[in-house]
């Protein structure tokens, strides 16, 4: 599975609403101009496992309902301002939607 246009639209619309209303997800700094990532360089890459020191968060249930359940053995997570599809167990990054803070 890869993120398609429907997935990208659902995710961007959700986070645009959240950022504009001043709600920053955990792990993002609250700023006057929206939510920005903490400024760390990206430590993950598609096709590689997430490094152990990368903090990730489950997506809110409202997004998962709209996206649909990920394939068996996979999960959607957020790392800073990026949404990733990862393999459970290995943490392999399968696909990503990057830079939610630049909407």
Biopython code that builds the backbone (N, CA, C, O; Angstrom):
import numpy as np
from Bio.PDB.StructureBuilder import StructureBuilder

atoms = [
    (1, "UNK", "N", (0.839, -1.185, 0.000)),
    (1, "UNK", "CA", (0.000, 0.000, 0.000)),
    (1, "UNK", "C", (0.882, 1.245, 0.000)),
    (1, "UNK", "O", (1.945, 1.270, 0.620)),
    (2, "UNK", "N", (0.436, 2.242, -0.683)),
    (2, "UNK", "CA", (1.063, 3.568, -0.703)),
    (2, "UNK", "C", (-0.023, 4.585, -0.395)),
    (2, "UNK", "O", (-1.211, 4.300, -0.553)),
    (3, "UNK", "N", (0.385, 5.778, 0.046)),
    (3, "UNK", "CA", (-0.587, 6.852, 0.233)),
    (3, "UNK", "C", (-1.076, 7.291, -1.146)),
    (3, "UNK", "O", (-0.275, 7.494, -2.058)),
    (4, "UNK", "N", (-2.385, 7.435, -1.292)),
    (4, "UNK", "CA", (-2.938, 7.925, -2.547)),
    (4, "UNK", "C", (-3.498, 9.335, -2.334)),
    (4, "UNK", "O", (-3.365, 9.909, -1.253)),
    (5, "UNK", "N", (-4.119, 9.876, -3.368)),
    (5, "UNK", "CA", (-4.641, 11.247, -3.279)),
    (5, "UNK", "C", (-5.678, 11.394, -2.172)),
    (5, "UNK", "O", (-5.717, 12.415, -1.485)),
    (6, "UNK", "N", (-6.519, 10.374, -1.997)),
    (6, "UNK", "CA", (-7.533, 10.428, -0.932)),
    (6, "UNK", "C", (-6.858, 10.546, 0.435)),
    (6, "UNK", "O", (-7.253, 11.381, 1.249)),
    (7, "UNK", "N", (-5.841, 9.717, 0.694)),
    (7, "UNK", "CA", (-5.119, 9.767, 1.961)),
    (7, "UNK", "C", (-4.505, 11.155, 2.169)),
    (7, "UNK", "O", (-4.622, 11.736, 3.248)),
    (8, "UNK", "N", (-3.861, 11.671, 1.145)),
    (8, "UNK", "CA", (-3.198, 12.979, 1.260)),
    (8, "UNK", "C", (-4.219, 14.084, 1.559)),
    (8, "UNK", "O", (-3.953, 14.969, 2.372)),
    (9, "UNK", "N", (-5.370, 14.034, 0.912)),
    (9, "UNK", "CA", (-6.410, 15.044, 1.134)),
    (9, "UNK", "C", (-6.938, 14.977, 2.561)),
    (9, "UNK", "O", (-7.050, 16.007, 3.226)),
    (10, "UNK", "N", (-7.260, 13.786, 3.037)),
    (10, "UNK", "CA", (-7.787, 13.615, 4.397)),
    (10, "UNK", "C", (-6.786, 14.147, 5.421)),
    (10, "UNK", "O", (-7.155, 14.902, 6.320)),
    (11, "UNK", "N", (-5.542, 13.759, 5.285)),
    (11, "UNK", "CA", (-4.515, 14.166, 6.247)),
    (11, "UNK", "C", (-4.274, 15.666, 6.201)),
    (11, "UNK", "O", (-4.224, 16.313, 7.246)),
    (12, "UNK", "N", (-4.126, 16.224, 5.019)),
    (12, "UNK", "CA", (-3.854, 17.662, 4.924)),
    (12, "UNK", "C", (-5.036, 18.488, 5.424)),
    (12, "UNK", "O", (-4.834, 19.495, 6.102)),
    (13, "UNK", "N", (-6.260, 18.085, 5.105)),
    (13, "UNK", "CA", (-7.430, 18.834, 5.585)),
    (13, "UNK", "C", (-7.523, 18.783, 7.105)),
    (13, "UNK", "O", (-7.799, 19.799, 7.742)),
    (14, "UNK", "N", (-7.299, 17.628, 7.682)),
    (14, "UNK", "CA", (-7.370, 17.489, 9.137)),
    (14, "UNK", "C", (-6.331, 18.384, 9.813)),
    (14, "UNK", "O", (-6.666, 19.165, 10.703)),
    (15, "UNK", "N", (-5.086, 18.271, 9.394)),
    (15, "UNK", "CA", (-4.031, 19.040, 10.053)),
    (15, "UNK", "C", (-4.111, 20.524, 9.747)),
    (15, "UNK", "O", (-3.710, 21.337, 10.580)),
    (16, "UNK", "N", (-4.612, 20.904, 8.589)),
    (16, "UNK", "CA", (-4.825, 22.326, 8.303)),
    (16, "UNK", "C", (-5.818, 22.904, 9.303)),
    (16, "UNK", "O", (-5.588, 23.978, 9.858)),
    (17, "UNK", "N", (-6.919, 22.199, 9.534)),
    (17, "UNK", "CA", (-7.909, 22.651, 10.532)),
    (17, "UNK", "C", (-7.283, 22.740, 11.914)),
    (17, "UNK", "O", (-7.490, 23.724, 12.623)),
    (18, "UNK", "N", (-6.524, 21.734, 12.305)),
    (18, "UNK", "CA", (-5.911, 21.714, 13.627)),
    (18, "UNK", "C", (-4.907, 22.852, 13.796)),
    (18, "UNK", "O", (-4.926, 23.552, 14.808)),
    (19, "UNK", "N", (-4.034, 23.037, 12.812)),
    (19, "UNK", "CA", (-3.015, 24.078, 12.910)),
    (19, "UNK", "C", (-3.650, 25.454, 12.947)),
    (19, "UNK", "O", (-3.244, 26.304, 13.739)),
    (20, "UNK", "N", (-4.642, 25.682, 12.100)),
    (20, "UNK", "CA", (-5.296, 27.000, 12.048)),
    (20, "UNK", "C", (-6.058, 27.314, 13.325)),
    (20, "UNK", "O", (-6.195, 28.480, 13.696)),
    (21, "UNK", "N", (-6.555, 26.281, 14.004)),
    (21, "UNK", "CA", (-7.286, 26.513, 15.247)),
    (21, "UNK", "C", (-6.347, 26.612, 16.442)),
    (21, "UNK", "O", (-6.795, 26.793, 17.574)),
    (22, "UNK", "N", (-5.049, 26.493, 16.192)),
    (22, "UNK", "CA", (-4.066, 26.648, 17.259)),
    (22, "UNK", "C", (-3.759, 25.375, 18.022)),
    (22, "UNK", "O", (-3.040, 25.418, 19.019)),
    (23, "UNK", "N", (-4.286, 24.240, 17.578)),
    (23, "UNK", "CA", (-4.001, 22.971, 18.244)),
    (23, "UNK", "C", (-2.790, 22.329, 17.596)),
    (23, "UNK", "O", (-2.816, 21.960, 16.422)),
    (24, "UNK", "N", (-1.739, 22.201, 18.371)),
    (24, "UNK", "CA", (-0.542, 21.537, 17.863)),
    (24, "UNK", "C", (-0.503, 20.107, 18.382)),
    (24, "UNK", "O", (-0.676, 19.880, 19.579)),
    (25, "UNK", "N", (-0.280, 19.143, 17.500)),
    (25, "UNK", "CA", (-0.144, 17.764, 17.957)),
    (25, "UNK", "C", (1.076, 17.621, 18.863)),
    (25, "UNK", "O", (1.986, 18.447, 18.795)),
    (26, "UNK", "N", (1.114, 16.587, 19.714)),
    (26, "UNK", "CA", (2.293, 16.364, 20.555)),
    (26, "UNK", "C", (3.556, 16.297, 19.703)),
    (26, "UNK", "O", (3.549, 15.738, 18.605)),
    (27, "UNK", "N", (4.626, 16.866, 20.216)),
    (27, "UNK", "CA", (5.897, 16.818, 19.505)),
    (27, "UNK", "C", (6.144, 17.989, 18.584)),
    (27, "UNK", "O", (7.232, 18.102, 18.018)),
    (28, "UNK", "N", (5.158, 18.875, 18.412)),
    (28, "UNK", "CA", (5.348, 20.069, 17.599)),
    (28, "UNK", "C", (5.249, 21.294, 18.501)),
    (28, "UNK", "O", (4.411, 21.346, 19.401)),
    (29, "UNK", "N", (6.097, 22.265, 18.258)),
    (29, "UNK", "CA", (6.083, 23.488, 19.055)),
    (29, "UNK", "C", (4.917, 24.365, 18.654)),
    (29, "UNK", "O", (4.564, 24.436, 17.477)),
    (30, "UNK", "N", (4.314, 25.034, 19.629)),
    (30, "UNK", "CA", (3.211, 25.945, 19.328)),
    (30, "UNK", "C", (3.808, 27.326, 19.038)),
    (30, "UNK", "O", (4.530, 27.884, 19.864)),
    (31, "UNK", "N", (3.506, 27.854, 17.887)),
    (31, "UNK", "CA", (4.034, 29.151, 17.468)),
    (31, "UNK", "C", (2.879, 30.043, 17.063)),
    (31, "UNK", "O", (1.770, 29.559, 16.837)),
    (32, "UNK", "N", (3.122, 31.332, 16.970)),
    (32, "UNK", "CA", (2.094, 32.269, 16.555)),
    (32, "UNK", "C", (1.638, 32.051, 15.128)),
    (32, "UNK", "O", (0.527, 32.442, 14.770)),
    (33, "UNK", "N", (2.468, 31.439, 14.311)),
    (33, "UNK", "CA", (2.122, 31.224, 12.901)),
    (33, "UNK", "C", (1.809, 29.765, 12.596)),
    (33, "UNK", "O", (1.923, 29.331, 11.449)),
    (34, "UNK", "N", (1.422, 29.020, 13.599)),
    (34, "UNK", "CA", (1.073, 27.613, 13.387)),
    (34, "UNK", "C", (2.013, 26.700, 14.123)),
    (34, "UNK", "O", (2.750, 27.144, 15.003)),
    (35, "UNK", "N", (2.002, 25.465, 13.789)),
    (35, "UNK", "CA", (2.827, 24.453, 14.456)),
    (35, "UNK", "C", (4.029, 24.134, 13.575)),
    (35, "UNK", "O", (3.898, 23.879, 12.377)),
    (36, "UNK", "N", (5.165, 24.155, 14.180)),
    (36, "UNK", "CA", (6.388, 23.854, 13.451)),
    (36, "UNK", "C", (7.111, 22.714, 14.143)),
    (36, "UNK", "O", (7.042, 22.599, 15.367)),
    (37, "UNK", "N", (7.810, 21.863, 13.384)),
    (37, "UNK", "CA", (8.554, 20.782, 14.021)),
    (37, "UNK", "C", (9.710, 21.346, 14.834)),
    (37, "UNK", "O", (10.131, 22.482, 14.617)),
    (38, "UNK", "N", (10.226, 20.545, 15.779)),
    (38, "UNK", "CA", (11.262, 21.025, 16.677)),
    (38, "UNK", "C", (12.586, 21.391, 16.024)),
    (38, "UNK", "O", (13.497, 21.829, 16.726)),
    (39, "UNK", "N", (12.732, 21.235, 14.744)),
    (39, "UNK", "CA", (13.940, 21.682, 14.067)),
    (39, "UNK", "C", (15.001, 20.607, 13.899)),
    (39, "UNK", "O", (16.118, 20.901, 13.472)),
    (40, "UNK", "N", (14.671, 19.389, 14.224)),
    (40, "UNK", "CA", (15.626, 18.321, 14.008)),
    (40, "UNK", "C", (15.656, 17.933, 12.538)),
    (40, "UNK", "O", (14.650, 18.019, 11.833)),
    (41, "UNK", "N", (16.817, 17.510, 12.096)),
    (41, "UNK", "CA", (16.915, 16.989, 10.738)),
    (41, "UNK", "C", (16.140, 15.683, 10.667)),
    (41, "UNK", "O", (16.043, 14.953, 11.654)),
    (42, "UNK", "N", (15.596, 15.396, 9.509)),
    (42, "UNK", "CA", (14.868, 14.136, 9.344)),
    (42, "UNK", "C", (15.813, 12.975, 9.593)),
    (42, "UNK", "O", (16.921, 12.917, 9.060)),
    (43, "UNK", "N", (15.346, 12.062, 10.411)),
    (43, "UNK", "CA", (16.156, 10.898, 10.735)),
    (43, "UNK", "C", (15.597, 9.639, 10.089)),
    (43, "UNK", "O", (16.157, 8.558, 10.270)),
    (44, "UNK", "N", (14.518, 9.753, 9.350)),
    (44, "UNK", "CA", (13.898, 8.566, 8.748)),
    (44, "UNK", "C", (13.986, 8.667, 7.233)),
    (44, "UNK", "O", (14.145, 9.750, 6.671)),
    (45, "UNK", "N", (13.877, 7.514, 6.586)),
    (45, "UNK", "CA", (13.908, 7.443, 5.125)),
    (45, "UNK", "C", (12.992, 6.315, 4.669)),
    (45, "UNK", "O", (12.954, 5.251, 5.286)),
    (46, "UNK", "N", (12.252, 6.551, 3.580)),
    (46, "UNK", "CA", (11.427, 5.494, 3.002)),
    (46, "UNK", "C", (12.350, 4.336, 2.613)),
    (46, "UNK", "O", (13.418, 4.534, 2.033)),
    (47, "UNK", "N", (11.909, 3.133, 2.946)),
    (47, "UNK", "CA", (12.693, 1.951, 2.627)),
    (47, "UNK", "C", (13.655, 1.532, 3.721)),
    (47, "UNK", "O", (14.366, 0.537, 3.578)),
    (48, "UNK", "N", (13.683, 2.291, 4.826)),
    (48, "UNK", "CA", (14.552, 1.953, 5.951)),
    (48, "UNK", "C", (13.733, 1.923, 7.236)),
    (48, "UNK", "O", (12.695, 2.579, 7.320)),
    (49, "UNK", "N", (14.180, 1.178, 8.228)),
    (49, "UNK", "CA", (13.462, 1.177, 9.505)),
    (49, "UNK", "C", (13.635, 2.520, 10.223)),
    (49, "UNK", "O", (14.644, 3.206, 10.057)),
    (50, "UNK", "N", (12.629, 2.875, 11.020)),
    (50, "UNK", "CA", (12.754, 4.067, 11.854)),
    (50, "UNK", "C", (13.869, 3.840, 12.864)),
    (50, "UNK", "O", (13.908, 2.789, 13.504)),
    (51, "UNK", "N", (14.771, 4.796, 13.023)),
    (51, "UNK", "CA", (15.782, 4.650, 14.075)),
    (51, "UNK", "C", (15.104, 4.595, 15.448)),
    (51, "UNK", "O", (14.029, 5.164, 15.638)),
    (52, "UNK", "N", (15.726, 3.921, 16.379)),
    (52, "UNK", "CA", (15.147, 3.743, 17.712)),
    (52, "UNK", "C", (14.912, 5.055, 18.451)),
    (52, "UNK", "O", (14.033, 5.130, 19.309)),
    (53, "UNK", "N", (15.679, 6.080, 18.133)),
    (53, "UNK", "CA", (15.530, 7.352, 18.862)),
    (53, "UNK", "C", (14.468, 8.273, 18.264)),
    (53, "UNK", "O", (14.264, 9.374, 18.775)),
    (54, "UNK", "N", (13.795, 7.858, 17.208)),
    (54, "UNK", "CA", (12.742, 8.675, 16.602)),
    (54, "UNK", "C", (11.441, 8.469, 17.384)),
    (54, "UNK", "O", (10.970, 7.345, 17.558)),
    (55, "UNK", "N", (10.874, 9.589, 17.850)),
    (55, "UNK", "CA", (9.610, 9.542, 18.579)),
    (55, "UNK", "C", (8.480, 9.637, 17.565)),
    (55, "UNK", "O", (8.475, 10.518, 16.706)),
    (56, "UNK", "N", (7.522, 8.719, 17.673)),
    (56, "UNK", "CA", (6.374, 8.768, 16.766)),
    (56, "UNK", "C", (5.091, 8.647, 17.564)),
    (56, "UNK", "O", (5.078, 8.150, 18.690)),
    (57, "UNK", "N", (4.009, 9.115, 16.948)),
    (57, "UNK", "CA", (2.698, 9.150, 17.585)),
    (57, "UNK", "C", (1.673, 8.486, 16.678)),
    (57, "UNK", "O", (1.752, 8.592, 15.454)),
    (58, "UNK", "N", (0.709, 7.798, 17.289)),
    (58, "UNK", "CA", (-0.404, 7.264, 16.513)),
    (58, "UNK", "C", (-1.222, 8.428, 15.971)),
    (58, "UNK", "O", (-1.265, 9.495, 16.582)),
    (59, "UNK", "N", (-1.864, 8.230, 14.838)),
    (59, "UNK", "CA", (-2.738, 9.263, 14.284)),
    (59, "UNK", "C", (-4.033, 9.308, 15.094)),
    (59, "UNK", "O", (-4.455, 8.297, 15.656)),
    (60, "UNK", "N", (-4.656, 10.480, 15.150)),
    (60, "UNK", "CA", (-5.942, 10.582, 15.852)),
    (60, "UNK", "C", (-6.964, 9.628, 15.216)),
    (60, "UNK", "O", (-6.954, 9.421, 14.003)),
    (61, "UNK", "N", (-7.847, 9.049, 16.047)),
    (61, "UNK", "CA", (-8.863, 8.117, 15.525)),
    (61, "UNK", "C", (-9.697, 8.706, 14.393)),
    (61, "UNK", "O", (-10.081, 7.979, 13.477)),
    (62, "UNK", "N", (-9.986, 10.008, 14.435)),
    (62, "UNK", "CA", (-10.795, 10.635, 13.380)),
    (62, "UNK", "C", (-10.136, 10.484, 12.010)),
    (62, "UNK", "O", (-10.826, 10.282, 11.011)),
    (63, "UNK", "N", (-8.820, 10.578, 11.955)),
    (63, "UNK", "CA", (-8.119, 10.432, 10.672)),
    (63, "UNK", "C", (-8.124, 8.971, 10.239)),
    (63, "UNK", "O", (-8.366, 8.671, 9.070)),
    (64, "UNK", "N", (-7.862, 8.070, 11.167)),
    (64, "UNK", "CA", (-7.802, 6.648, 10.829)),
    (64, "UNK", "C", (-9.144, 6.178, 10.279)),
    (64, "UNK", "O", (-9.184, 5.377, 9.345)),
    (65, "UNK", "N", (-10.242, 6.669, 10.849)),
    (65, "UNK", "CA", (-11.566, 6.302, 10.348)),
    (65, "UNK", "C", (-11.718, 6.734, 8.895)),
    (65, "UNK", "O", (-12.220, 5.974, 8.067)),
    (66, "UNK", "N", (-11.286, 7.949, 8.586)),
    (66, "UNK", "CA", (-11.408, 8.447, 7.202)),
    (66, "UNK", "C", (-10.435, 7.761, 6.247)),
    (66, "UNK", "O", (-10.769, 7.515, 5.088)),
    (67, "UNK", "N", (-9.234, 7.453, 6.729)),
    (67, "UNK", "CA", (-8.238, 6.803, 5.878)),
    (67, "UNK", "C", (-8.585, 5.346, 5.608)),
    (67, "UNK", "O", (-8.309, 4.814, 4.533)),
    (68, "UNK", "N", (-9.186, 4.721, 6.586)),
    (68, "UNK", "CA", (-9.412, 3.285, 6.519)),
    (68, "UNK", "C", (-8.288, 2.581, 7.252)),
    (68, "UNK", "O", (-7.219, 3.147, 7.480)),
    (69, "UNK", "N", (-8.545, 1.362, 7.609)),
    (69, "UNK", "CA", (-7.564, 0.585, 8.358)),
    (69, "UNK", "C", (-6.368, 0.295, 7.458)),
    (69, "UNK", "O", (-6.541, -0.099, 6.305)),
    (70, "UNK", "N", (-5.150, 0.489, 7.981)),
    (70, "UNK", "CA", (-3.977, 0.171, 7.152)),
    (70, "UNK", "C", (-3.903, -1.338, 6.906)),
    (70, "UNK", "O", (-4.562, -2.112, 7.601)),
    (71, "UNK", "N", (-3.118, -1.750, 5.937)),
    (71, "UNK", "CA", (-2.987, -3.183, 5.656)),
    (71, "UNK", "C", (-2.512, -3.939, 6.907)),
    (71, "UNK", "O", (-1.852, -3.365, 7.774)),
    (72, "UNK", "N", (-2.848, -5.205, 6.987)),
    (72, "UNK", "CA", (-2.405, -6.035, 8.099)),
    (72, "UNK", "C", (-0.886, -5.933, 8.218)),
    (72, "UNK", "O", (-0.164, -6.026, 7.225)),
    (73, "UNK", "N", (-0.420, -5.741, 9.444)),
    (73, "UNK", "CA", (1.017, -5.653, 9.681)),
    (73, "UNK", "C", (1.596, -4.276, 9.471)),
    (73, "UNK", "O", (2.816, -4.113, 9.475)),
    (74, "UNK", "N", (0.739, -3.267, 9.286)),
    (74, "UNK", "CA", (1.199, -1.891, 9.068)),
    (74, "UNK", "C", (0.429, -0.941, 9.976)),
    (74, "UNK", "O", (-0.636, -1.285, 10.488)),
    (75, "UNK", "N", (0.973, 0.251, 10.170)),
    (75, "UNK", "CA", (0.263, 1.279, 10.926)),
    (75, "UNK", "C", (0.657, 2.654, 10.423)),
    (75, "UNK", "O", (1.738, 2.858, 9.871)),
    (76, "UNK", "N", (-0.267, 3.599, 10.636)),
    (76, "UNK", "CA", (-0.010, 4.996, 10.321)),
    (76, "UNK", "C", (0.534, 5.658, 11.577)),
    (76, "UNK", "O", (-0.001, 5.453, 12.666)),
    (77, "UNK", "N", (1.595, 6.453, 11.437)),
    (77, "UNK", "CA", (2.145, 7.198, 12.562)),
    (77, "UNK", "C", (2.538, 8.599, 12.095)),
    (77, "UNK", "O", (2.668, 8.863, 10.900)),
    (78, "UNK", "N", (2.723, 9.491, 13.077)),
    (78, "UNK", "CA", (3.221, 10.830, 12.777)),
    (78, "UNK", "C", (4.565, 11.004, 13.452)),
    (78, "UNK", "O", (4.721, 10.702, 14.635)),
    (79, "UNK", "N", (5.541, 11.496, 12.692)),
    (79, "UNK", "CA", (6.857, 11.861, 13.206)),
    (79, "UNK", "C", (7.031, 13.336, 12.888)),
    (79, "UNK", "O", (7.130, 13.723, 11.724)),
    (80, "UNK", "N", (7.070, 14.172, 13.951)),
    (80, "UNK", "CA", (7.115, 15.627, 13.776)),
    (80, "UNK", "C", (5.984, 16.042, 12.843)),
    (80, "UNK", "O", (4.817, 15.838, 13.179)),
    (81, "UNK", "N", (6.290, 16.619, 11.680)),
    (81, "UNK", "CA", (5.232, 17.068, 10.779)),
    (81, "UNK", "C", (5.084, 16.166, 9.558)),
    (81, "UNK", "O", (4.646, 16.611, 8.497)),
    (82, "UNK", "N", (5.452, 14.898, 9.716)),
    (82, "UNK", "CA", (5.348, 13.929, 8.628)),
    (82, "UNK", "C", (4.444, 12.772, 9.055)),
    (82, "UNK", "O", (4.469, 12.359, 10.214)),
    (83, "UNK", "N", (3.657, 12.256, 8.132)),
    (83, "UNK", "CA", (2.829, 11.079, 8.372)),
    (83, "UNK", "C", (3.484, 9.914, 7.633)),
    (83, "UNK", "O", (3.799, 10.008, 6.446)),
    (84, "UNK", "N", (3.679, 8.819, 8.361)),
    (84, "UNK", "CA", (4.351, 7.664, 7.786)),
    (84, "UNK", "C", (3.457, 6.436, 7.838)),
    (84, "UNK", "O", (2.630, 6.291, 8.739)),
    (85, "UNK", "N", (3.632, 5.558, 6.865)),
    (85, "UNK", "CA", (3.068, 4.220, 6.894)),
    (85, "UNK", "C", (4.257, 3.320, 7.193)),
    (85, "UNK", "O", (5.206, 3.255, 6.411)),
    (86, "UNK", "N", (4.205, 2.616, 8.341)),
    (86, "UNK", "CA", (5.327, 1.769, 8.717)),
    (86, "UNK", "C", (4.877, 0.326, 8.896)),
    (86, "UNK", "O", (3.706, 0.052, 9.161)),
    (87, "UNK", "N", (5.819, -0.579, 8.747)),
    (87, "UNK", "CA", (5.572, -1.998, 8.993)),
    (87, "UNK", "C", (5.723, -2.248, 10.487)),
    (87, "UNK", "O", (6.710, -1.842, 11.100)),
    (88, "UNK", "N", (4.720, -2.930, 11.072)),
    (88, "UNK", "CA", (4.777, -3.285, 12.486)),
    (88, "UNK", "C", (5.882, -4.321, 12.669)),
    (88, "UNK", "O", (6.058, -5.207, 11.832)),
    (89, "UNK", "N", (6.607, -4.208, 13.743)),
    (89, "UNK", "CA", (7.674, -5.166, 14.023)),
    (89, "UNK", "C", (9.026, -4.661, 13.572)),
    (89, "UNK", "O", (9.946, -4.542, 14.382)),
    (90, "UNK", "N", (9.160, -4.361, 12.292)),
    (90, "UNK", "CA", (10.450, -3.888, 11.778)),
    (90, "UNK", "C", (10.570, -2.373, 11.822)),
    (90, "UNK", "O", (11.679, -1.840, 11.861)),
    (91, "UNK", "N", (9.426, -1.668, 11.817)),
    (91, "UNK", "CA", (9.460, -0.206, 11.773)),
    (91, "UNK", "C", (9.864, 0.336, 10.412)),
    (91, "UNK", "O", (10.167, 1.521, 10.280)),
    (92, "UNK", "N", (9.869, -0.522, 9.401)),
    (92, "UNK", "CA", (10.258, -0.093, 8.045)),
    (92, "UNK", "C", (9.285, 0.963, 7.546)),
    (92, "UNK", "O", (8.070, 0.779, 7.614)),
    (93, "UNK", "N", (9.824, 2.076, 7.042)),
    (93, "UNK", "CA", (8.997, 3.142, 6.487)),
    (93, "UNK", "C", (8.621, 2.745, 5.061)),
    (93, "UNK", "O", (9.485, 2.585, 4.199)),
    (94, "UNK", "N", (7.313, 2.590, 4.827)),
    (94, "UNK", "CA", (6.814, 2.148, 3.529)),
    (94, "UNK", "C", (6.501, 3.344, 2.636)),
    (94, "UNK", "O", (6.799, 3.325, 1.442)),
    (95, "UNK", "N", (5.900, 4.390, 3.216)),
    (95, "UNK", "CA", (5.536, 5.592, 2.449)),
    (95, "UNK", "C", (5.390, 6.758, 3.424)),
    (95, "UNK", "O", (5.316, 6.558, 4.636)),
    (96, "UNK", "N", (5.349, 7.979, 2.884)),
    (96, "UNK", "CA", (5.279, 9.161, 3.745)),
    (96, "UNK", "C", (4.558, 10.305, 3.062)),
    (96, "UNK", "O", (4.580, 10.449, 1.839)),
    (97, "UNK", "N", (3.915, 11.119, 3.897)),
    (97, "UNK", "CA", (3.388, 12.425, 3.503)),
    (97, "UNK", "C", (4.172, 13.417, 4.351)),
    (97, "UNK", "O", (4.060, 13.426, 5.577)),
    (98, "UNK", "N", (4.960, 14.241, 3.695)),
    (98, "UNK", "CA", (5.913, 15.098, 4.406)),
    (98, "UNK", "C", (5.437, 16.543, 4.542)),
    (98, "UNK", "O", (4.616, 17.037, 3.769)),
    (99, "UNK", "N", (5.991, 17.191, 5.561)),
    (99, "UNK", "CA", (5.870, 18.634, 5.754)),
    (99, "UNK", "C", (4.442, 19.148, 5.902)),
    (99, "UNK", "O", (4.023, 20.036, 5.160)),
    (100, "UNK", "N", (3.693, 18.596, 6.855)),
    (100, "UNK", "CA", (2.335, 19.075, 7.117)),
    (100, "UNK", "C", (2.321, 20.532, 7.548)),
    (100, "UNK", "O", (1.315, 21.221, 7.379)),
    (101, "UNK", "N", (3.421, 21.003, 8.100)),
    (101, "UNK", "CA", (3.488, 22.379, 8.586)),
    (101, "UNK", "C", (3.590, 23.394, 7.457)),
    (101, "UNK", "O", (3.536, 24.596, 7.718)),
    (102, "UNK", "N", (3.736, 22.956, 6.223)),
    (102, "UNK", "CA", (3.875, 23.885, 5.077)),
    (102, "UNK", "C", (2.645, 23.888, 4.205)),
    (102, "UNK", "O", (2.738, 23.960, 2.980)),
    (103, "UNK", "N", (1.487, 23.808, 4.840)),
    (103, "UNK", "CA", (0.233, 23.735, 4.068)),
    (103, "UNK", "C", (-0.295, 25.107, 3.770)),
    (103, "UNK", "O", (-1.339, 25.241, 3.130)),
]
sb = StructureBuilder()
sb.init_structure("model")
sb.init_model(0)
sb.init_chain("A")
sb.init_seg("    ")
for serial, (resi, resn, name, xyz) in enumerate(atoms, 1):
    if name == "N":
        sb.init_residue(resn, " ", resi, " ")
    sb.init_atom(name, np.array(xyz, "f"), 0.0, 1.0, " ", f" {name:<3s}", serial, name[0])
structure = sb.get_structure()
